[in-house]
Amino acid sequence: MSSRNTHYAGVVLLAATTLLVAACGGGKGSGTQPMPMATNTAPTISAVSDLSVDQDTVVGPIEFSIADAETSANQLTVTAAADGTSVFPADAVTLAGSGAARSITLTPFEATTGTTNVTLTVIDGQGVTATRSFQVAVNARNASIKDWALTTFAKGEADEVTVMNGYTFTQDADDAAIFEPLIGGEE
């Protein structure tokens, strides 16, 4: 019998650890590179031109398109807002459409003029946003008293009645000649 004591267990454990570290890419000069993280690009919104309209005119629908490299257009969230609420109230800014084809409609306050910026925002599935702004000018409209009188009072019996300051105006269309001088006459 030999009295020599050998410790092979320590050598085997060291060799197994070295193989495991090398297989996992932890060794120096292992040749494996870590995978680069995928980047998320921002969504896109097509350009919308600045607009100028007469007062009391609904603006739109204004069509625009959206897209994103990583998220389906159906899964993109679109929001819209007008600066302030003096021209367009918050509930008068409406969006429509689906997928890549979207639209916005703006309804100004009655008899209101002014200029405001409207901002469209698109948000993708990872929360990355893109914005696009355009300006809308609502201009005063010259209205003649003749046009107002004709649209207010020159109505047929079946037309909707006109209510002003609590008074209801109706027209008896039996005598259309009453309005002939107004329709054919000078302002």
C-alpha positions in Angstrom: 0.0 0.0 0.0 1.1 3.4 -0.8 0.9 6.2 1.6 0.6 8.9 -1.0 -2.6 11.0 -0.6 -4.0 12.4 -3.9 -6.6 15.2 -4.2 -8.1 14.8 -7.6 -11.5 16.3 -6.5 -10.0 19.8 -6.3 -8.5 19.6 -9.8 -11.7 18.3 -11.3 -13.8 21.1 -9.7 -11.4 23.7 -11.0 -11.5 22.3 -14.5 -15.4 22.2 -14.5 -15.5 25.8 -13.3 -13.2 26.9 -16.1 -15.2 25.1 -18.7 -18.5 26.7 -17.4 -17.1 30.2 -17.4 -15.6 29.8 -21.0 -18.9 28.4 -22.3 -20.9 31.3 -20.9 -18.6 33.8 -22.6 -17.1 35.1 -19.4 -13.5 34.3 -20.3 -11.2 36.9 -21.7 -11.1 36.8 -25.5 -13.9 34.3 -25.7 -14.9 35.7 -29.1 -18.6 36.2 -28.3 -20.1 39.7 -28.4 -23.2 40.7 -26.4 -26.3 41.2 -28.5 -27.1 44.9 -29.0 -30.3 46.2 -27.5 -33.1 46.8 -30.0 -33.8 50.5 -30.5 -37.3 51.8 -30.7 -37.8 54.6 -33.2 -40.4 57.3 -32.7 -43.7 57.1 -34.7 -44.3 59.5 -37.6 -47.1 61.8 -38.5 -47.7 63.3 -41.9 -47.5 67.1 -42.4 -50.7 69.1 -41.9 -50.8 72.6 -43.6 -51.8 75.7 -41.7 -55.4 76.6 -42.3 -57.5 79.8 -42.6 -61.3 79.7 -42.4 -64.2 82.0 -41.9 -65.9 82.2 -38.5 -68.7 79.7 -37.8 -67.1 77.2 -40.1 -66.3 73.6 -39.1 -62.7 72.8 -40.0 -62.2 69.4 -41.5 -62.1 66.6 -41.5 -58.4 67.1 -42.0 -56.7 63.9 -43.1 -53.3 62.8 -41.9 -51.4 59.5 -41.7 -49.4 57.9 -38.9 -46.8 55.0 -38.9 -44.3 53.3 -36.7 -41.5 50.8 -37.5 -42.1 48.7 -34.4 -45.9 49.1 -33.6 -48.8 48.4 -35.9 -50.7 51.5 -36.9 -53.9 50.1 -35.3 -52.1 50.0 -31.9 -50.8 53.6 -32.0 -52.6 56.1 -29.8 -53.4 59.5 -31.3 -54.4 62.6 -29.2 -55.1 66.2 -30.3 -55.3 69.5 -28.4 -55.8 73.1 -29.3 -53.8 75.7 -27.4 -56.2 77.4 -25.0 -59.9 77.2 -25.4 -60.8 80.6 -26.7 -61.3 79.5 -30.3 -61.9 75.7 -30.1 -63.4 74.3 -26.9 -61.7 71.0 -25.8 -64.8 68.9 -26.7 -64.9 70.4 -30.2 -61.6 68.8 -31.2 -62.5 65.3 -32.5 -60.4 62.5 -34.0 -61.6 59.8 -36.4 -60.2 57.0 -38.5 -58.2 53.8 -37.8 -54.9 52.2 -38.8 -52.6 54.6 -40.7 -55.4 56.9 -42.0 -56.7 59.3 -39.4 -58.5 62.7 -39.4 -59.2 65.6 -37.1 -62.3 67.9 -37.1 -62.4 71.2 -35.3 -65.6 73.2 -34.5 -64.9 76.8 -33.3 -67.1 78.6 -30.8 -69.9 80.5 -32.6 -69.1 84.0 -33.7 -65.5 83.6 -32.5 -62.3 84.6 -34.3 -58.6 84.1 -33.5 -55.6 82.0 -34.2 -54.6 78.8 -32.4 -52.1 76.0 -32.7 -53.3 72.5 -32.8 -51.0 69.7 -31.8 -51.3 66.0 -32.8 -49.5 63.4 -30.7 -48.9 59.8 -31.6 -47.7 57.3 -28.9 -46.4 53.9 -29.8 -46.6 50.7 -27.7 -43.4 51.4 -25.7 -44.5 55.0 -24.9 -42.3 56.8 -27.4 -44.1 59.9 -28.8 -44.1 62.1 -31.9 -45.9 65.4 -32.3 -46.9 67.6 -35.2 -48.4 71.1 -34.9 -50.3 73.3 -37.3 -52.0 76.6 -37.0 -55.7 77.4 -37.6 -56.8 81.0 -38.1 -60.6 81.7 -37.8 -61.3 85.0 -39.5 -64.2 87.4 -39.1 -66.8 87.0 -41.9 -68.5 90.0 -43.4 -72.2 89.3 -43.3 -74.8 91.5 -44.9 -78.1 92.3 -43.2 -79.8 91.2 -46.4 -78.3 87.7 -46.1 -79.2 87.5 -42.4 -82.8 88.7 -43.0 -83.3 86.2 -45.9 -82.0 83.2 -43.9 -83.9 84.2 -40.8 -87.3 85.3 -42.2 -87.7 84.1 -45.8 -88.7 80.6 -44.9 -91.5 78.2 -46.0 -94.1 76.9 -43.7 -92.4 73.5 -43.4 -89.0 75.1 -42.5 -87.8 75.2 -38.9 -88.9 78.2 -37.0 -86.4 80.9 -35.9 -85.9 81.7 -32.2 -84.1 84.9 -31.2 -84.0 86.3 -27.7 -87.0 84.2 -26.6 -89.2 85.3 -29.6 -90.3 82.7 -32.2 -90.5 83.8 -35.8 -92.4 81.8 -38.5 -93.1 82.6 -42.1 -96.3 82.2 -44.0 -95.1 81.2 -47.4 -98.5 81.9 -49.0 -97.3 85.3 -50.2 -93.8 84.8 -51.6 -94.0 88.2 -53.3 -93.2 89.8 -49.9 -89.6 88.8 -50.3 -89.2 89.3 -54.0 -87.8 92.9 -53.5 -85.3 91.6 -51.0 -84.1 88.7 -53.2 -83.8 90.7 -56.4 -83.1 94.2 -55.0 -79.9 95.9 -54.1 -78.2 95.8 -50.7 
